[in-house]
Amino acid sequence: MFPRLLFFALLFFASTVYGQKKAFHLGAIANFSSPWIINQNNFGTLDGFNNPFARGSELDYGVTLGGGFGMIGGYNISKRHGLEFALYYDFTGQKYKGQIYQDDNMSLNFPVDVSRRVKLNYIKLPLMYKWELVPKRRSMSKKINYYFSIGPQIAYLISVYEEVDIDNPDIGNNLAGIGESDKFRKLDIGAILNNGIQYRINKNVYLFTSLNLYAGLIDINGKAIRELDYFSNNDAKYRPSHSFNAALSVGVQYVFVARGYY
């Protein structure tokens, strides 16, 4: 019964596209990104230092590179307006580095180099409204057009990896007995904005590239960490951490067009 219903649903969808001179598209996408975790929490990483101030210190942010790949698709409601979605695997996280003093008297000891790397891997699903700058009547002669899209994005955390390197064998790093997977919330929800251009190769295939900005709207720290109240020396109380991501996307799409679309 279900296969028949699915077949008739696809047949109705195709006839709708054909009858209304609209189109849907499907393709592949790859991202090259600069991810950030806004508001740092060290989660007890520096608890091996004798200096109480050092244990609550923040490290400097390091340049972090990420990326991802997946599929993208959409449906044109009209010549300029449409809906678009993507489903892709994304590598994010944050690098930190800095120098921390072991004792209170900084003049009597040398700073210790500390580095920390957090890797967060997500499955992401954005659902966006898309607007294209095209003529009122599409033309085969127009090869390039501008577009932007905006909408919500849901991300599910599938793996976490954390590495801490303290350049002193006598100083251990205490991760407070909390597992890596418990430090970060499984779900992240935010908003994404894309600005890009599309280059049409032929009637059905086009390449695209865009600059994407994503801002997380909820705290990505896990419940176990929020209950520990680890925060920096500059904060009077716990502050949430949020994801931010700037990415360059490239991809290719195949457009299933109805007669009269161009």
DRENDOKE-126081 format. One record per residue: residue number from 1; residue in one letter; x, y, z of N, C-alpha, C in turn. Coordinates in steps of 0.2 Angstrom, whole numbers, plus 5000, padded with zeros to 4 digits. Layout:
% DRENDOKE-126081
    i  aa   n.u   n.v   n.w  ca.u  ca.v  ca.w   c.u   c.v   c.w
  NUM   A     X     Y     Z     X     Y     Z     X     Y     Z
...
***
This chain:
% DRENDOKE-126081
    i  aa   n.u   n.v   n.w  ca.u  ca.v  ca.w   c.u   c.v   c.w
    1   M  5004  4994  5000  5000  5000  5000  5004  5006  5000
    2   F  5009  5006  5004  5014  5012  5005  5017  5014  4998
    3   P  5020  5009  4995  5024  5010  4988  5019  5013  4983
    4   R  5013  5011  4983  5008  5014  4979  5006  5022  4980
    5   L  5006  5023  4987  5004  5030  4989  5010  5034  4987
    6   L  5016  5031  4988  5022  5035  4987  5023  5037  4979
    7   F  5021  5032  4975  5021  5033  4968  5016  5038  4965
    8   F  5010  5038  4968  5005  5043  4966  5007  5050  4969
    9   A  5010  5050  4974  5012  5056  4977  5018  5060  4973
   10   L  5023  5055  4970  5028  5058  4966  5025  5060  4959
   11   L  5020  5056  4957  5017  5057  4950  5013  5064  4951
   12   F  5009  5065  4956  5006  5071  4957  5011  5077  4958
   13   F  5016  5076  4961  5021  5082  4962  5024  5083  4955
   14   A  5026  5078  4951  5029  5080  4944  5024  5083  4940
   15   S  5017  5081  4940  5012  5084  4936  5011  5092  4938
   16   T  5012  5093  4945  5011  5100  4947  5017  5104  4944
   17   V  5023  5101  4945  5029  5105  4942  5028  5107  4935
   18   Y  5025  5101  4931  5025  5102  4924  5019  5107  4922
   19   G  5014  5107  4926  5008  5111  4924  5009  5118  4926
   20   Q  5013  5120  4931  5014  5126  4933  5020  5130  4931
   21   K  5024  5126  4926  5030  5129  4924  5035  5130  4929
   22   K  5035  5126  4934  5040  5127  4940  5045  5121  4939
   23   A  5050  5121  4944  5055  5116  4944  5058  5115  4951
   24   F  5061  5109  4951  5064  5107  4957  5071  5105  4956
   25   H  5076  5105  4960  5083  5104  4959  5086  5099  4965
   26   L  5091  5096  4963  5094  5091  4967  5101  5091  4966
   27   G  5106  5091  4971  5113  5091  4969  5117  5089  4975
   28   A  5124  5091  4974  5129  5090  4980  5132  5096  4982
   29   I  5134  5097  4988  5137  5103  4991  5143  5101  4995
   30   A  5148  5105  4995  5154  5105  5000  5155  5111  5003
   31   N  5157  5111  5009  5158  5117  5013  5165  5118  5016
   32   F  5168  5124  5016  5175  5125  5019  5174  5131  5024
   33   S  5175  5129  5030  5172  5134  5035  5177  5136  5040
   34   S  5175  5142  5044  5179  5144  5050  5174  5144  5055
   35   P  5174  5138  5059  5169  5138  5065  5172  5141  5071
   36   W  5167  5143  5076  5169  5147  5082  5164  5144  5087
   37   I  5167  5144  5093  5162  5143  5099  5163  5149  5103
   38   I  5157  5153  5103  5157  5160  5106  5156  5159  5114
   39   N  5160  5162  5118  5160  5161  5125  5163  5155  5127
   40   Q  5169  5155  5129  5173  5149  5131  5172  5147  5138
   41   N  5172  5141  5139  5171  5137  5146  5177  5132  5146
   42   N  5181  5132  5151  5187  5128  5151  5185  5121  5154
   43   F  5179  5120  5157  5177  5114  5159  5182  5110  5164
   44   G  5186  5114  5168  5191  5111  5172  5197  5109  5169
   45   T  5198  5111  5163  5204  5109  5159  5211  5111  5163
   46   L  5210  5117  5166  5216  5119  5170  5217  5118  5177
   47   D  5213  5113  5180  5213  5112  5187  5219  5109  5190
   48   G  5224  5107  5185  5230  5105  5188  5235  5110  5190
   49   F  5233  5117  5189  5238  5122  5191  5236  5124  5198
   50   N  5242  5126  5202  5241  5128  5209  5238  5135  5209
   51   N  5238  5139  5205  5236  5146  5205  5228  5146  5204
   52   P  5224  5148  5209  5217  5148  5208  5215  5152  5202
   53   F  5218  5158  5201  5216  5162  5195  5218  5158  5189
   54   A  5223  5154  5188  5225  5151  5182  5220  5145  5181
   55   R  5217  5142  5186  5212  5137  5185  5206  5139  5181
   56   G  5204  5146  5182  5198  5149  5179  5200  5153  5173
   57   S  5206  5152  5171  5208  5157  5165  5205  5154  5158
   58   E  5205  5159  5154  5203  5157  5147  5209  5157  5143
   59   L  5209  5153  5138  5215  5153  5133  5213  5157  5127
   60   D  5218  5159  5123  5217  5163  5117  5213  5158  5112
   61   Y  5209  5161  5108  5206  5158  5102  5211  5157  5097
   62   G  5211  5151  5094  5216  5149  5088  5212  5148  5082
   63   V  5215  5149  5076  5212  5148  5070  5210  5141  5069
   64   T  5203  5140  5067  5201  5133  5067  5198  5133  5060
   65   L  5199  5127  5057  5196  5126  5050  5191  5120  5050
   66   G  5186  5120  5047  5181  5115  5046  5179  5114  5039
   67   G  5174  5110  5039  5171  5108  5032  5166  5103  5033
   68   G  5163  5102  5027  5157  5097  5027  5155  5095  5019
   69   F  5151  5090  5019  5148  5088  5012  5142  5085  5013
   70   G  5138  5085  5008  5131  5082  5008  5127  5084  5002
   71   M  5121  5084  5002  5116  5085  4997  5112  5091  4998
   72   I  5109  5094  4993  5105  5100  4993  5100  5099  4988
   73   G  5094  5102  4989  5088  5102  4985  5084  5107  4986
   74   G  5079  5108  4981  5074  5113  4982  5068  5113  4977
   75   Y  5064  5118  4978  5058  5118  4974  5056  5125  4972
   76   N  5055  5127  4966  5054  5134  4964  5046  5135  4965
   77   I  5044  5140  4969  5037  5141  4970  5035  5146  4964
   78   S  5039  5150  4962  5038  5155  4957  5045  5156  4953
   79   K  5046  5161  4949  5052  5162  4945  5057  5164  4950
   80   R  5056  5168  4955  5061  5171  4959  5061  5168  4966
   81   H  5055  5165  4968  5055  5162  4975  5054  5155  4975
   82   G  5057  5152  4981  5057  5145  4981  5059  5143  4988
   83   L  5059  5136  4989  5061  5133  4996  5067  5129  4994
   84   E  5072  5129  4999  5078  5125  4998  5080  5121  5005
   85   F  5083  5115  5004  5085  5111  5010  5091  5108  5009
   86   A  5095  5106  5014  5101  5103  5013  5102  5098  5019
   87   L  5106  5092  5017  5107  5087  5023  5114  5086  5022
   88   Y  5119  5088  5027  5126  5087  5026  5129  5085  5033
   89   Y  5135  5082  5032  5139  5081  5038  5144  5086  5038
   90   D  5145  5089  5044  5149  5095  5045  5154  5094  5051
   91   F  5161  5096  5050  5166  5096  5055  5167  5103  5058
   92   T  5166  5104  5064  5167  5110  5067  5171  5109  5074
   93   G  5171  5114  5078  5174  5114  5084  5178  5121  5085
   94   Q  5184  5120  5089  5187  5126  5091  5194  5124  5094
   95   K  5199  5128  5092  5206  5127  5094  5207  5133  5099
   96   Y  5211  5132  5105  5213  5136  5110  5220  5136  5111
   97   K  5224  5141  5113  5231  5141  5115  5232  5147  5120
   98   G  5237  5146  5124  5239  5152  5128  5245  5150  5133
   99   Q  5247  5154  5137  5252  5153  5142  5249  5154  5149
  100   I  5250  5149  5154  5247  5150  5160  5253  5149  5165
  101   Y  5253  5153  5171  5258  5153  5176  5255  5148  5181
  102   Q  5260  5144  5184  5259  5139  5189  5257  5142  5195
  103   D  5261  5147  5198  5260  5150  5204  5258  5157  5204
  104   D  5256  5160  5210  5253  5166  5210  5259  5171  5209
  105   N  5265  5170  5211  5270  5175  5210  5273  5174  5203
  106   M  5271  5178  5198  5273  5177  5191  5280  5178  5190
  107   S  5283  5182  5194  5290  5184  5193  5295  5178  5194
  108   L  5293  5173  5198  5297  5168  5200  5296  5161  5196
  109   N  5292  5162  5191  5291  5155  5187  5290  5157  5180
  110   F  5290  5152  5176  5289  5153  5169  5282  5151  5167
  111   P  5280  5154  5162  5273  5152  5159  5273  5145  5156
  112   V  5268  5142  5156  5267  5135  5153  5262  5136  5147
  113   D  5265  5133  5142  5261  5133  5136  5255  5128  5136
  114   V  5249  5130  5135  5243  5126  5135  5240  5126  5128
  115   S  5238  5121  5125  5234  5120  5119  5228  5116  5120
  116   R  5222  5117  5117  5216  5113  5118  5213  5113  5111
  117   R  5210  5107  5109  5207  5106  5103  5200  5103  5104
  118   V  5195  5106  5102  5188  5103  5103  5186  5101  5096
  119   K  5184  5095  5094  5181  5094  5088  5174  5091  5089
  120   L  5169  5094  5085  5162  5093  5085  5160  5091  5078
  121   N  5157  5085  5077  5154  5083  5071  5147  5082  5071
  122   Y  5144  5086  5066  5136  5086  5066  5133  5084  5060
  123   I  5127  5081  5060  5123  5081  5054  5118  5087  5054
  124   K  5118  5091  5049  5115  5097  5049  5109  5097  5044
  125   L  5103  5100  5045  5098  5101  5041  5095  5108  5041
  126   P  5097  5112  5036  5094  5119  5035  5088  5118  5031
  127   L  5083  5122  5032  5077  5123  5028  5076  5131  5027
  128   M  5077  5133  5020  5078  5140  5019  5073  5142  5014
  129   Y  5071  5149  5014  5067  5152  5009  5073  5155  5004
  130   K  5072  5154  4998  5077  5156  4993  5074  5161  4988
  131   W  5078  5166  4987  5076  5172  4982  5081  5172  4977
  132   E  5079  5172  4970  5084  5173  4965  5083  5179  4961
  133   L  5088  5182  4959  5088  5188  4955  5088  5186  4947
  134   V  5082  5185  4945  5082  5183  4938  5077  5187  4934
  135   P  5077  5188  4928  5072  5191  4924  5065  5189  4925
  136   K  5060  5193  4924  5053  5191  4925  5051  5184  4921
  137   R  5055  5184  4915  5054  5178  4911  5061  5175  4910
  138   R  5062  5169  4913  5069  5166  4912  5071  5165  4905
  139   S  5078  5166  4904  5080  5166  4897  5087  5161  4897
  140   M  5087  5157  4892  5093  5153  4891  5099  5157  4890
  141   S  5099  5163  4888  5105  5168  4887  5108  5170  4893
  142   K  5104  5170  4899  5107  5173  4905  5110  5167  4909
  143   K  5117  5167  4909  5121  5162  4912  5122  5162  4920
  144   I  5122  5168  4922  5124  5170  4929  5118  5174  4933
  145   N  5117  5171  4939  5112  5175  4943  5114  5175  4950
  146   Y  5112  5180  4954  5113  5181  4961  5107  5178  4965
  147   Y  5108  5175  4971  5103  5173  4975  5105  5173  4982
  148   F  5100  5173  4987  5101  5173  4994  5096  5168  4997
  149   S  5097  5165  5002  5093  5161  5006  5093  5162  5013
  150   I  5088  5161  5017  5088  5162  5024  5083  5157  5027
  151   G  5085  5155  5034  5080  5150  5037  5083  5147  5043
  152   P  5079  5143  5046  5082  5139  5052  5086  5133  5050
  153   Q  5090  5131  5055  5095  5125  5054  5095  5121  5060
  154   I  5094  5115  5060  5094  5110  5065  5100  5106  5064
  155   A  5104  5105  5070  5110  5101  5069  5110  5095  5075
  156   Y  5112  5089  5073  5113  5084  5078  5120  5082  5079
  157   L  5122  5082  5085  5129  5080  5087  5130  5073  5087
  158   I  5135  5070  5082  5136  5063  5082  5142  5061  5085
  159   S  5147  5066  5086  5154  5063  5089  5157  5070  5092
  160   V  5161  5068  5097  5165  5074  5101  5172  5071  5102
  161   Y  5177  5075  5101  5184  5074  5103  5187  5080  5106
  162   E  5190  5079  5111  5194  5084  5115  5201  5082  5116
  163   E  5206  5086  5115  5213  5085  5116  5216  5091  5120
  164   V  5219  5090  5126  5222  5095  5130  5230  5094  5130
  165   D  5234  5098  5129  5241  5097  5129  5244  5103  5134
  166   I  5247  5101  5139  5250  5105  5144  5258  5104  5144
  167   D  5261  5109  5142  5269  5108  5141  5273  5108  5148
  168   N  5270  5103  5152  5274  5102  5159  5271  5096  5161
  169   P  5276  5091  5162  5273  5084  5164  5271  5083  5171
  170   D  5272  5088  5175  5270  5088  5182  5263  5091  5183
  171   I  5260  5094  5178  5254  5097  5178  5249  5093  5174
  172   G  5244  5090  5177  5239  5086  5174  5233  5090  5172
  173   N  5229  5087  5167  5223  5091  5166  5217  5087  5168
  174   N  5213  5090  5172  5208  5087  5176  5201  5089  5172
  175   L  5198  5084  5169  5192  5085  5165  5186  5084  5169
  176   A  5187  5084  5176  5181  5084  5180  5177  5077  5180
  177   G  5180  5072  5177  5176  5066  5177  5170  5066  5172
  178   I  5170  5071  5168  5164  5071  5163  5166  5068  5156
  179   G  5163  5064  5154  5164  5061  5147  5163  5066  5142
  180   E  5167  5066  5136  5167  5071  5131  5160  5071  5128
  181   S  5156  5066  5127  5150  5066  5124  5145  5069  5129
  182   D  5146  5070  5135  5142  5073  5140  5143  5081  5141
  183   K  5148  5083  5138  5150  5090  5138  5146  5095  5134
  184   F  5143  5092  5128  5140  5096  5123  5133  5093  5122
  185   R  5128  5098  5121  5122  5096  5120  5121  5092  5113
  186   K  5117  5087  5112  5116  5084  5106  5113  5088  5101
  187   L  5109  5093  5102  5105  5097  5098  5107  5104  5098
  188   D  5108  5107  5092  5109  5114  5091  5104  5117  5086
  189   I  5102  5122  5087  5097  5126  5083  5099  5133  5082
  190   G  5099  5135  5076  5101  5142  5074  5098  5144  5068
  191   A  5101  5150  5065  5098  5153  5059  5104  5153  5054
  192   I  5103  5152  5048  5108  5152  5043  5106  5157  5037
  193   L  5111  5161  5034  5110  5165  5029  5115  5164  5024
  194   N  5113  5163  5017  5117  5162  5012  5117  5167  5007
  195   N  5123  5169  5004  5123  5174  4998  5127  5171  4993
  196   G  5125  5170  4987  5129  5167  4982  5127  5168  4975
  197   I  5130  5165  4970  5129  5166  4963  5128  5159  4960
  198   Q  5124  5158  4955  5123  5152  4951  5126  5153  4944
  199   Y  5129  5148  4941  5131  5148  4934  5128  5142  4930
  200   R  5124  5144  4925  5121  5138  4922  5125  5136  4916
  201   I  5126  5129  4916  5130  5126  4911  5126  5124  4905
  202   N  5120  5122  4906  5115  5120  4901  5108  5121  4904
  203   K  5104  5118  4900  5097  5119  4902  5095  5116  4909
  204   N  5099  5111  4911  5097  5107  4917  5103  5107  4923
  205   V  5109  5109  4921  5114  5109  4926  5117  5116  4927
  206   Y  5118  5117  4934  5122  5123  4935  5126  5122  4941
  207   L  5131  5126  4941  5136  5127  4947  5134  5132  4952
  208   F  5136  5132  4958  5134  5137  4962  5140  5138  4968
  209   T  5141  5144  4970  5145  5145  4976  5142  5151  4980
  210   S  5143  5150  4987  5140  5155  4991  5144  5156  4998
  211   L  5143  5162  5001  5145  5163  5008  5140  5162  5013
  212   N  5141  5158  5017  5136  5156  5022  5138  5158  5029
  213   L  5133  5161  5033  5134  5163  5040  5129  5159  5044
  214   Y  5131  5156  5049  5127  5152  5054  5128  5155  5061
  215   A  5122  5156  5065  5123  5158  5072  5118  5154  5076
  216   G  5121  5150  5081  5117  5146  5085  5113  5150  5090
  217   L  5107  5148  5092  5103  5151  5096  5102  5148  5103
  218   I  5105  5142  5104  5104  5139  5110  5111  5137  5113
  219   D  5111  5136  5119  5118  5134  5123  5120  5127  5120
  220   I  5126  5126  5118  5128  5120  5116  5132  5116  5121
  221   N  5132  5119  5127  5135  5115  5133  5130  5110  5136
  222   G  5133  5104  5138  5128  5099  5140  5126  5100  5147
  223   K  5121  5097  5149  5118  5098  5156  5123  5097  5162
  224   A  5127  5091  5161  5132  5090  5166  5137  5096  5167
  225   I  5139  5099  5162  5143  5104  5162  5140  5111  5165
  226   R  5134  5112  5163  5130  5118  5166  5129  5117  5174
  227   E  5129  5111  5176  5128  5110  5183  5134  5111  5187
  228   L  5140  5110  5184  5147  5111  5187  5148  5118  5188
  229   D  5145  5123  5184  5146  5130  5185  5154  5132  5183
  230   Y  5157  5129  5178  5163  5131  5176  5163  5137  5172
  231   F  5166  5142  5174  5166  5148  5170  5172  5152  5171
  232   S  5173  5157  5167  5180  5161  5167  5180  5166  5173
  233   N  5186  5168  5174  5187  5173  5180  5183  5180  5179
  234   N  5182  5181  5172  5178  5187  5171  5171  5187  5171
  235   D  5168  5181  5173  5161  5180  5173  5159  5179  5180
  236   A  5153  5183  5182  5151  5182  5189  5146  5176  5190
  237   K  5144  5173  5184  5140  5167  5184  5141  5164  5177
  238   Y  5138  5158  5177  5138  5154  5171  5135  5158  5165
  239   R  5139  5157  5159  5136  5160  5153  5136  5155  5148
  240   P  5131  5154  5144  5131  5149  5139  5136  5150  5133
  241   S  5137  5145  5129  5141  5145  5123  5137  5144  5117
  242   H  5139  5147  5112  5135  5147  5106  5140  5145  5100
  243   S  5137  5142  5095  5141  5140  5089  5140  5146  5084
  244   F  5145  5148  5080  5145  5152  5075  5150  5149  5069
  245   N  5147  5150  5063  5151  5147  5058  5151  5152  5051
  246   A  5156  5153  5048  5157  5156  5042  5160  5151  5037
  247   A  5156  5150  5031  5158  5145  5027  5158  5147  5019
  248   L  5162  5144  5015  5161  5145  5008  5159  5138  5005
  249   S  5153  5139  5002  5150  5133  4999  5151  5133  4991
  250   V  5152  5127  4989  5152  5126  4982  5148  5119  4980
  251   G  5145  5119  4974  5141  5113  4973  5139  5113  4965
  252   V  5135  5108  4964  5132  5107  4957  5125  5104  4958
  253   Q  5121  5107  4954  5114  5105  4955  5111  5103  4948
  254   Y  5106  5098  4948  5102  5096  4942  5095  5099  4943
  255   V  5093  5103  4938  5086  5106  4938  5081  5102  4934
  256   F  5076  5099  4937  5071  5096  4933  5066  5101  4931
  257   V  5066  5103  4925  5062  5109  4923  5056  5106  4919
  258   A  5050  5110  4919  5044  5109  4915  5044  5113  4909
  259   R  5040  5110  4904  5040  5114  4897  5038  5121  4899
  260   G  5041  5126  4896  5039  5133  4896  5043  5136  4902
  261   Y  5047  5133  4906  5051  5136  4911  5055  5141  4909
  262   Y  5059  5140  4903  5063  5145  4900  5059  5149  4895
***
